[in-house]
Amino acid sequence: FFDTIFRSIIMRTQKLAVANVTETTDDVEMMEAVVQKGVGDINDQDVVCVAQHPKPDVHDANDELLVQVFSAGITTDDLALITGERIVEKYPLPHPVGTMVSGLVVSKATKSSSKFEVGDRIVAWTAEGAAAQYCRVSIKDTFKKPKGLTHSESIPLLSCLIMYQSLKDLNLKSGSKILILRPKDVDIIVATTLGYYVACHGHNVEQMKLLGADMVTNPEDGQWFEAFKGEDFDVVYDCQGEKDSFSNAKAVLKKGATFINASAAARAEASHVSFVGKALTGVAGIGRKAFGTHQYTVSTCRTATAAADLRKLCTVMEQPQVRCKLDQIMHVYPIDRCIDLLEDLQQHPEQSCTVLAMVKEQAPRVDDNFNFIDDSSSPGPSGSEGWESDDQWRHQLSLAGPDGEQKKTKMRGKRIVQVGAVSN
């Protein structure tokens, strides 16, 4: 009851804030962006639409970069902010949507000591809104873009980096048993490629099997903790952090095993915990494990090692057989189809590779041995030539892995929604 009242107050406040905004373009440089203006139905133009928005500036007081956006990642967390399912205090409206960006550095703060230079291709997290022609990013959340991936394909790296770090910290052996609750598709790809035995509980059973999951259950078939009872998993990884998941996980975890809460709400709460609180939580966790009971942790990104971890993760994602799987789950939309993207995400929340392409791009070039020649992921031609070369690149990759012809057939059945083209 009180949550409903609080939500209505926040939504009313945000609507009033939007109503009081006077749009002036005389002294402000504007840009095109997918802008959230209010809270509610995604098909309401007063809630979210493509509109003109002030172009951001970099601040000399901060280590910031201004990035020309090639691709922006849109997640279920972004969707929840639009529909009102998730409330964030002091969230200014209007505001561009999206939190993950891949693009080109076009300017930097004059006093910045950053290792990034104008012209560098980067991937980054941003709270400034990624689905725009330009966005501002912080140095600490910015990394060099992998040469072997396009801008659109680089977005999923950020989606699965947190999971990769969480599993790496546990020093799991190949063959360790992991249960992923309500998994994102790219999480399944990473976990299976790292050699773990992966069980999943989610809605898209066929897709989870296709991506390599060893065991799958559907919510319609009953409770997951009943279906997997006695399996003795080494890790339960909960992507949404639903209530009672930790208590229920004890029925499927072996003694001393770990439950990881990977929800955005848990990460936000953990970021506000004091240093003393974090230290006590760590000690309590060690104590529980030492006495043979279960350990509870919250999955967060460690920026200190993120760059090194991202490079290791790139070696996983650039493997031809992984690229073929990645190709099957990519959903790339042009900016004028942003509402289609949001509807797709609303219907399929398991998708982590939902990308808004702000600029047409060409795929990386390779030689006959599939070595990357250079980083040619630059804006491509306005016609279809760039996408034709991209098709040739994917065709090469499909033949590089085992069962190449079969993978090629599956790829062509699940084509990317191409910018400037009609999807098959």
C-alpha positions in Angstrom: 0.0 0.0 0.0 2.7 2.5 1.0 4.8 1.4 -1.9 1.9 2.3 -4.2 1.5 5.7 -2.6 5.2 6.4 -2.8 5.3 5.4 -6.5 2.4 7.6 -7.4 4.0 10.6 -5.6 7.3 10.1 -7.5 5.5 9.7 -10.8 3.5 12.9 -10.2 6.7 14.8 -9.2 8.4 13.6 -12.4 5.5 14.7 -14.6 5.4 18.1 -13.0 9.2 18.4 -13.5 8.7 17.6 -17.2 5.9 20.1 -17.5 8.0 22.9 -16.1 10.8 22.3 -18.6 11.0 25.1 -21.2 12.7 23.9 -24.3 15.0 26.6 -25.6 17.4 25.9 -28.4 18.8 29.4 -28.9 22.0 29.0 -26.8 22.1 25.2 -26.4 23.4 22.8 -29.1 20.8 20.1 -29.6 21.1 16.4 -30.6 18.8 13.6 -31.5 18.1 11.1 -28.7 15.6 8.6 -27.4 14.2 10.6 -24.5 12.2 9.6 -21.5 9.8 12.4 -20.7 7.6 10.8 -18.2 6.6 7.4 -16.6 4.0 5.1 -18.0 3.2 3.3 -21.3 6.1 2.9 -23.7 3.7 3.6 -26.6 2.8 7.0 -25.2 4.7 9.8 -27.0 4.6 11.9 -23.8 6.5 9.1 -22.0 9.3 8.1 -24.4 10.1 9.1 -28.0 12.8 10.3 -30.4 13.3 14.0 -29.7 15.8 16.8 -29.6 17.9 17.0 -26.4 20.7 19.3 -25.2 24.1 18.0 -26.2 26.2 17.3 -23.1 29.5 19.0 -22.3 32.5 17.6 -20.4 33.4 19.2 -17.1 37.0 20.2 -16.4 36.5 19.4 -12.7 35.9 15.7 -13.6 37.7 13.1 -15.6 35.1 12.9 -18.4 34.9 12.1 -22.1 32.4 13.2 -24.7 31.6 10.2 -26.9 29.9 10.0 -30.3 27.6 7.0 -29.8 27.7 4.2 -32.4 25.6 1.7 -30.3 23.7 2.0 -27.1 22.6 -0.9 -24.9 19.0 -0.9 -23.5 18.2 -3.2 -20.7 15.2 -4.3 -18.6 16.4 -1.9 -15.9 16.0 1.0 -18.4 12.5 -0.3 -19.3 11.5 -0.5 -15.6 12.4 3.2 -15.2 10.2 4.1 -18.1 7.2 2.0 -17.0 7.5 3.0 -13.3 8.3 -0.5 -12.1 11.6 0.8 -10.8 11.8 4.2 -9.0 15.1 6.1 -8.7 15.1 9.2 -6.6 16.5 12.4 -8.1 16.2 10.9 -11.6 15.9 14.0 -13.9 13.4 14.1 -16.7 13.5 14.5 -19.6 16.5 12.1 -19.9 18.0 9.9 -22.6 17.5 6.2 -22.0 20.3 3.6 -21.9 23.2 2.9 -19.7 25.8 1.1 -22.0 27.6 2.8 -24.9 30.1 2.0 -27.5 31.5 4.7 -29.6 34.2 7.2 -30.5 35.9 9.8 -28.2 35.4 13.3 -29.7 36.5 15.4 -26.8 37.9 15.2 -23.3 38.2 17.5 -20.3 41.1 19.9 -20.7 42.6 19.0 -17.3 42.0 15.3 -17.8 44.9 12.9 -17.1 43.1 10.2 -19.0 44.9 7.5 -21.0 42.1 7.9 -23.6 42.6 10.3 -26.5 40.3 11.9 -29.1 39.7 9.2 -31.8 39.8 6.2 -29.4 37.0 3.7 -29.7 35.6 2.8 -26.3 32.9 1.0 -24.4 31.5 2.4 -21.2 28.7 2.6 -18.7 27.0 5.9 -18.3 24.3 7.4 -16.1 23.9 10.2 -18.6 21.8 8.3 -21.1 23.4 6.3 -23.9 20.7 6.4 -26.6 21.7 9.7 -28.2 24.1 11.0 -30.8 26.5 12.0 -28.0 26.9 11.1 -24.4 29.2 11.9 -21.5 31.1 9.1 -19.7 33.3 8.9 -16.7 36.9 7.7 -17.1 36.6 5.1 -14.4 33.7 3.4 -16.3 35.3 3.5 -19.7 37.4 0.8 -21.5 39.0 0.3 -24.9 36.7 -1.4 -27.4 37.8 -4.8 -28.5 39.2 -4.8 -32.1 37.6 -8.1 -33.0 34.0 -7.0 -32.2 31.8 -4.4 -33.8 30.3 -1.7 -31.6 27.0 -3.5 -31.4 28.7 -6.7 -30.4 30.8 -4.9 -27.7 27.6 -4.0 -25.7 27.0 -7.5 -24.4 30.5 -7.5 -22.9 29.4 -4.9 -20.4 26.2 -7.0 -19.7 28.1 -10.1 -18.7 31.3 -8.5 -17.2 29.7 -8.5 -13.7 28.8 -12.2 -13.9 32.3 -13.0 -15.2 33.9 -11.2 -12.3 31.6 -12.8 -9.7 32.4 -16.4 -11.0 36.1 -15.7 -11.4 36.3 -14.6 -7.7 35.0 -18.0 -6.6 37.9 -19.8 -8.3 35.5 -22.4 -9.7 36.9 -25.5 -11.5 35.8 -26.6 -14.9 32.7 -28.7 -14.5 31.4 -26.8 -11.4 27.6 -26.8 -11.2 25.9 -23.4 -11.6 22.2 -22.6 -11.4 21.2 -19.4 -13.1 17.7 -18.0 -12.2 16.0 -16.0 -14.9 19.2 -15.8 -16.9 20.1 -13.3 -19.6 21.0 -15.1 -22.8 24.6 -13.8 -22.8 25.1 -15.1 -19.3 24.4 -18.6 -20.5 26.9 -18.2 -23.3 29.7 -17.1 -20.9 29.0 -19.7 -18.3 28.9 -22.6 -20.7 32.0 -21.4 -22.6 34.0 -21.2 -19.4 33.3 -25.0 -19.0 30.8 -25.0 -16.2 27.8 -27.3 -15.9 24.9 -24.9 -16.3 21.3 -25.3 -15.2 18.8 -22.5 -15.9 15.3 -21.6 -14.8 13.6 -19.2 -17.2 10.8 -18.8 -19.7 12.6 -19.4 -23.1 13.4 -23.1 -22.7 14.3 -23.8 -26.3 16.6 -20.8 -26.5 18.4 -21.8 -23.3 19.0 -25.3 -24.7 20.2 -23.8 -28.0 22.8 -21.6 -26.1 24.2 -24.7 -24.4 22.4 -25.0 -21.0 22.7 -28.6 -19.6 19.4 -28.5 -17.6 16.5 -26.2 -18.0 13.2 -25.7 -16.2 10.2 -23.4 -16.9 8.3 -21.4 -14.2 5.1 -23.0 -15.6 6.5 -26.4 -14.6 6.7 -25.6 -10.9 9.1 -24.2 -8.4 12.8 -24.3 -9.4 13.9 -25.3 -5.9 11.7 -28.3 -6.1 12.8 -29.3 -9.6 16.5 -29.0 -8.7 16.3 -30.3 -5.1 19.4 -32.3 -4.2 21.5 -31.3 -7.2 24.1 -29.7 -4.9 25.1 -26.7 -7.0 28.3 -24.8 -6.3 26.6 -21.5 -7.2 23.1 -20.1 -7.5 23.2 -16.9 -9.5 19.9 -14.9 -9.3 19.6 -12.3 -12.0 16.5 -10.6 -10.6 16.9 -11.0 -6.8 13.4 -12.1 -6.1 12.1 -12.4 -2.5 13.0 -15.6 -0.7 15.4 -16.8 -3.4 18.2 -17.1 -0.9 16.2 -19.2 1.6 14.9 -21.4 -1.3 18.4 -21.8 -2.7 19.5 -23.7 0.4 17.6 -26.8 -0.9 19.8 -27.0 -4.0 23.2 -25.7 -2.8 25.9 -27.9 -1.4 27.3 -26.9 2.0 29.6 -23.9 1.9 28.3 -23.0 -1.6 27.5 -19.4 -2.7 24.3 -17.6 -3.5 24.8 -14.5 -5.7 22.2 -11.7 -5.9 22.9 -10.0 -9.2 19.8 -7.7 -9.3 20.2 -4.0 -10.1 18.4 -3.1 -6.9 20.8 -5.2 -4.8 23.8 -3.5 -6.5 22.4 -0.1 -5.9 21.8 -0.9 -2.2 25.3 -2.4 -1.8 26.9 0.8 -3.3 25.4 2.8 -0.4 26.7 0.5 2.3 29.5 2.0 4.4 33.0 0.7 4.4 32.5 -0.8 8.0 29.3 -2.4 6.8 31.0 -4.0 3.9 33.8 -5.3 6.1 31.3 -6.8 8.6 29.4 -8.4 5.7 32.6 -9.9 4.4 33.6 -11.3 7.8 30.1 -12.7 8.3 30.3 -14.4 4.9 33.7 -15.9 5.6 32.4 -17.2 9.0 29.3 -18.8 7.4 31.5 -20.6 4.8 34.0 -21.7 7.5 31.2 -23.4 9.5 29.9 -25.2 6.4 26.7 -23.1 5.8 25.8 -21.0 2.8 27.4 -17.8 1.7 25.4 -14.8 0.4 27.0 -12.2 -1.8 25.9 -9.3 -4.0 27.3 -9.2 -7.5 28.9 -5.8 -8.2 31.5 -4.6 -10.7 35.0 -4.0 -9.5 36.3 -1.2 -11.6 39.9 -1.7 -10.4 40.2 -5.0 -12.3 37.5 -4.3 -14.9 39.8 -3.4 -17.7 41.9 -6.6 -17.3 38.8 -8.7 -16.8 37.2 -7.2 -19.9 40.3 -8.2 -22.0 40.0 -11.8 -20.7 36.3 -11.8 -21.5 37.0 -10.6 -25.0 39.2 -13.7 -25.7 36.1 -15.7 -24.8 33.6 -13.7 -26.9 35.9 -13.5 -30.0 36.0 -17.3 -30.4 34.2 -18.3 -33.6 31.8 -20.7 -32.0 30.9 -18.0 -29.4 30.4 -15.4 -32.2 28.0 -17.7 -33.9 25.9 -17.9 -30.7 26.2 -14.2 -30.1 24.9 -13.6 -33.6 21.8 -15.6 -32.9 20.8 -13.5 -29.9 21.7 -10.0 -31.1 18.8 -7.6 -31.6 19.9 -4.4 -33.3 17.5 -1.6 -34.1 17.9 1.8 -35.7 16.9 4.8 -33.7 13.6 5.4 -35.5 12.5 1.9 -34.3 13.2 2.6 -30.6 9.6 1.7 -29.6 9.9 -1.6 -31.4 13.0 -2.3 -29.4 11.3 -1.5 -26.1 8.3 -3.7 -27.0 10.7 -6.5 -27.9 12.5 -6.2 -24.6 9.1 -6.1 -22.7 8.1 -9.3 -24.3 11.5 -11.0 -24.0 13.1 -9.8 -20.7 15.8 -12.5 -21.0 17.5 -10.6 -23.8 20.7 -8.8 -22.9 21.8 -8.0 -26.4 19.1 -5.4 -27.3 21.0 -2.6 -29.0 20.1 0.7 -30.5 22.4 1.5 -33.5 23.0 5.2 -33.8 25.4 4.9 -36.7 25.7 2.3 -39.4 29.0 0.4 -39.0 31.1 -2.2 -40.8 32.4 -5.4 -39.4 36.1 -5.9 -38.5 38.2 -7.2 -41.4 40.0 -10.6 -41.2 42.6 -12.4 -43.2 42.3 -16.0 -44.5 43.3 -17.3 -41.0 40.7 -15.3 -39.2 43.2 -12.9 -37.7 42.0 -9.3 -37.3 43.7 -7.0 -39.8 42.8 -3.7 -38.1 40.0 -1.9 -36.2 37.7 -1.0 -39.1 34.6 -0.7 -37.0 34.0 2.8 -38.2 30.8 4.4 -39.5 29.9 2.6 -42.7 28.3 3.8 -45.9 24.7 5.0 -45.9 23.6 2.2 -48.2 23.6 -1.5 -47.7 27.3 -2.1 -48.6 28.4 -2.2 -45.0 25.8 -4.8 -44.1 26.8 -6.9 -47.0 30.3 -7.1 -45.8 29.0 -7.8 -42.3 27.1 -10.8 -43.8 30.3 -12.1 -45.5 32.1 -11.8 -42.1 29.4 -13.8 -40.3 29.5 -16.4 -43.1 33.2 -16.8 -42.6 32.8 -17.2 -38.9 30.0 -19.8 -39.3 32.3 -21.9 -41.4 35.2 -21.5 -38.9 33.6 -23.5 -36.1 32.5 -27.1 -35.9 29.3 -27.9 -37.8 29.7 -24.7 -39.8 27.0 -25.4 -42.3 24.5 -26.1 -39.5 25.4 -22.9 -37.7 25.1 -21.0 -40.9 21.5 -22.2 -41.3 20.6 -21.3 -37.8 22.2 -17.8 -38.2 20.2 -17.1 -41.3 17.0 -18.1 -39.5 17.6 -15.5 -36.7 19.0 -12.5 -38.6 19.8 -9.2 -36.9 17.2 -6.4 -37.4 19.5 -4.4 -39.6 19.7 -0.6 -39.8 18.3 0.6 -43.0 17.2 -2.9 -44.1 14.2 -5.2 -43.7 14.9 -8.2 -41.4 14.3 -11.7 -42.7 
